[in-house]
Amino acid sequence: MIETIVIGAGLTGLTIARQTKALVFEKSRGVGGRIATRRIEDQRFDHGLPYWPCNVKAKKIHDGSQCELGLTSIAKELARGLDIRFEERVLKIIKTDSGWTLQTDKGTFESKNVVLTAPVPQALELLSASGFEINPLWNVEYYKSLVGLYRLSIGPQEKSQEWDGHEIVFQREKGMCPDGISFIASPEFSDKWFDRSDEEILIELNKLLTKRLGQRKIRHQELKKWRYSMSKSVSTKPYLEVAPRLFLAGDGFLFSGVEGALSSAETLLREKF
Ligand SMILES: Cc1cc2nc3c(=O)[nH]c(=O)nc-3n(C[C@H](O)[C@H](O)[C@H](O)COP(=O)(O)OP(=O)(O)OC[C@H]3O[C@@H](n4cnc5c(N)ncnc54)[C@H](O)[C@@H]3O)c2cc1C
């Protein structure tokens, strides 16, 4: 019997797993979750969280210095030495006499404690497939995000900028791709265009980009879609104990974003482990 299983290798899951020595299941190929760095033609772009928020006092995790290897390097550091099973999705969580059985797409595992750290709507889907009904969390909501990644001609003085809820981040300011930008579309735009094809979305993003920066020669463009990016409304509690020793934690609790993820993880560790 495993002592603790954590579902998800994002900031919340890794923070909890480091302290509890948990076994981690992660459905994707790498760590970080919404802290995500992508390589394009040998250059790095952050296409999830754009900056480490300066209001977050997590000195232990990140000292606020530049991350030339991308923000994922923070998650990689946290993940060092942990037992993480990648590309293994948890499908069901079942109560047993001595704890919990987890069914993944690769096997079955027994554990005393389970911590689920997926964005709340995904966590609720998994719990619902497992026979739980969690009414108090249906009002936790997330923004959608459409993020365009571009390599284009850039002037030496150009700086990251925000307007009408959109954000352009020049990757060179973070020591990464010298001619790369990420264009994080506003929540309104992302909501409106999310279900359209990548081609249609990129055409619209390019129009906005040209309006803002003027005509540019684009060397490369691609799109990343986040159905859940930053939490918009959160639970008033720091975590939820769904049933004895089955916990939900993450950025849907207490505060949104990185601050919520860390404070949820730290409070859960302090109070229950
Ligand atoms: C475009 C964008 C911009 C953002 N901007 C900001 C910002 O400015 N400020 C800020 O504070 N925050 C921002 N955020 C949000 C911030 O990145 C998140 O709050 C934080 O990374 C959440 O971490 P987490 O570990 O709670 O969740 P996640 O990073 O989502 O980790 C959950 C993990 O669980 C895995 N998982 C889910 N279901 C299963 C399953 N069934 N089995 C196995 N694994 C599973 C997922 O693959 C994922 O890796 C932004 C996010 C995005 C995408």
The ligand as an SDF file (V2000), in Angstrom:
LIG
                    3D

 53 58  0  0  0  0  0  0  0  0999 V2000
   -1.7270   31.3670  -20.3210 C   0  0  0  0  0  0  0  0  0  0  0  0
   -1.6630   31.3500  -18.8150 C   0  0  0  0  0  0  0  0  0  0  0  0
   -1.4160   32.5410  -18.1380 C   0  0  0  0  0  0  0  0  0  0  0  0
   -1.3660   32.5520  -16.7460 C   0  0  0  0  0  0  0  0  0  0  0  0
   -1.0860   33.7280  -16.1010 N   0  0  0  0  0  0  0  0  0  0  0  0
   -0.9530   33.7330  -14.7650 C   0  0  0  0  0  0  0  0  0  0  0  0
   -0.5570   34.9160  -14.0820 C   0  0  0  0  0  0  0  0  0  0  0  0
   -0.3260   35.9560  -14.6910 O   0  0  0  0  0  0  0  0  0  0  0  0
   -0.4400   34.8730  -12.7190 N   0  0  0  0  0  0  0  0  0  0  0  0
   -0.6720   33.7180  -12.0120 C   0  0  0  0  0  0  0  0  0  0  0  0
   -0.5290   33.7180  -10.7990 O   0  0  0  0  0  0  0  0  0  0  0  0
   -1.0480   32.5930  -12.6320 N   0  0  0  0  0  0  0  0  0  0  0  0
   -1.2080   32.5550  -13.9850 C   0  0  0  0  0  0  0  0  0  0  0  0
   -1.5620   31.4140  -14.6240 N   0  0  0  0  0  0  0  0  0  0  0  0
   -2.0250   30.2620  -13.8130 C   0  0  0  0  0  0  0  0  0  0  0  0
   -0.9030   29.4350  -13.1960 C   0  0  0  0  0  0  0  0  0  0  0  0
   -0.0650   28.9450  -14.2100 O   0  0  0  0  0  0  0  0  0  0  0  0
   -1.5930   28.2920  -12.4270 C   0  0  0  0  0  0  0  0  0  0  0  0
   -2.3710   28.8680  -11.4040 O   0  0  0  0  0  0  0  0  0  0  0  0
   -0.6580   27.2810  -11.7660 C   0  0  0  0  0  0  0  0  0  0  0  0
    0.3800   26.8980  -12.6380 O   0  0  0  0  0  0  0  0  0  0  0  0
   -1.5300   26.1070  -11.3390 C   0  0  0  0  0  0  0  0  0  0  0  0
   -0.7560   25.0110  -10.9200 O   0  0  0  0  0  0  0  0  0  0  0  0
   -1.4830   23.6700  -10.4650 P   0  0  0  0  0  0  0  0  0  0  0  0
   -0.4350   22.6970  -10.1080 O   0  0  0  0  0  0  0  0  0  0  0  0
   -2.5120   23.9830   -9.4320 O   0  0  0  0  0  0  0  0  0  0  0  0
   -2.3150   23.1560  -11.7310 O   0  0  0  0  0  0  0  0  0  0  0  0
   -1.7510   22.6180  -13.1250 P   0  0  0  0  0  0  0  0  0  0  0  0
   -0.5150   23.3220  -13.5050 O   0  0  0  0  0  0  0  0  0  0  0  0
   -2.9030   22.6480  -14.0750 O   0  0  0  0  0  0  0  0  0  0  0  0
   -1.3540   21.0860  -12.8200 O   0  0  0  0  0  0  0  0  0  0  0  0
   -2.3040   20.0500  -12.8190 C   0  0  0  0  0  0  0  0  0  0  0  0
   -1.6630   18.8330  -13.4770 C   0  0  0  0  0  0  0  0  0  0  0  0
   -2.5530   17.7220  -13.3330 O   0  0  0  0  0  0  0  0  0  0  0  0
   -2.4660   16.9280  -14.4950 C   0  0  0  0  0  0  0  0  0  0  0  0
   -3.6850   16.1140  -14.5320 N   0  0  0  0  0  0  0  0  0  0  0  0
   -4.9690   16.5610  -14.6150 C   0  0  0  0  0  0  0  0  0  0  0  0
   -5.8370   15.5200  -14.5790 N   0  0  0  0  0  0  0  0  0  0  0  0
   -5.0870   14.4000  -14.4630 C   0  0  0  0  0  0  0  0  0  0  0  0
   -5.4100   12.9920  -14.3700 C   0  0  0  0  0  0  0  0  0  0  0  0
   -6.6800   12.5620  -14.3970 N   0  0  0  0  0  0  0  0  0  0  0  0
   -4.4020   12.1040  -14.2640 N   0  0  0  0  0  0  0  0  0  0  0  0
   -3.0990   12.5340  -14.2560 C   0  0  0  0  0  0  0  0  0  0  0  0
   -2.7340   13.8410  -14.3260 N   0  0  0  0  0  0  0  0  0  0  0  0
   -3.7170   14.7530  -14.4330 C   0  0  0  0  0  0  0  0  0  0  0  0
   -2.3400   17.9490  -15.6120 C   0  0  0  0  0  0  0  0  0  0  0  0
   -1.7950   17.3930  -16.7900 O   0  0  0  0  0  0  0  0  0  0  0  0
   -1.4320   19.0040  -14.9740 C   0  0  0  0  0  0  0  0  0  0  0  0
   -0.0720   18.7730  -15.2690 O   0  0  0  0  0  0  0  0  0  0  0  0
   -1.5940   31.3500  -16.0050 C   0  0  0  0  0  0  0  0  0  0  0  0
   -1.8290   30.1610  -16.7000 C   0  0  0  0  0  0  0  0  0  0  0  0
   -1.8550   30.1510  -18.0960 C   0  0  0  0  0  0  0  0  0  0  0  0
   -2.0980   28.8590  -18.8170 C   0  0  0  0  0  0  0  0  0  0  0  0
  1  2  1  0
  2  3  1  0
  2 52  2  0
  3  4  2  0
  4  5  1  0
  4 50  1  0
  5  6  2  0
  6  7  1  0
  6 13  1  0
  7  8  2  0
  7  9  1  0
  9 10  1  0
 10 11  2  0
 10 12  1  0
 12 13  2  0
 13 14  1  0
 14 15  1  0
 14 50  1  0
 15 16  1  0
 16 17  1  0
 16 18  1  0
 18 19  1  0
 18 20  1  0
 20 21  1  0
 20 22  1  0
 22 23  1  0
 23 24  1  0
 24 25  2  0
 24 26  1  0
 24 27  1  0
 27 28  1  0
 28 29  2  0
 28 30  1  0
 28 31  1  0
 31 32  1  0
 32 33  1  0
 33 34  1  0
 33 48  1  0
 34 35  1  0
 35 36  1  0
 35 46  1  0
 36 37  1  0
 36 45  1  0
 37 38  2  0
 38 39  1  0
 39 40  1  0
 39 45  2  0
 40 41  1  0
 40 42  2  0
 42 43  1  0
 43 44  2  0
 44 45  1  0
 46 47  1  0
 46 48  1  0
 48 49  1  0
 50 51  2  0
 51 52  1  0
 52 53  1  0
M  END
$$$$
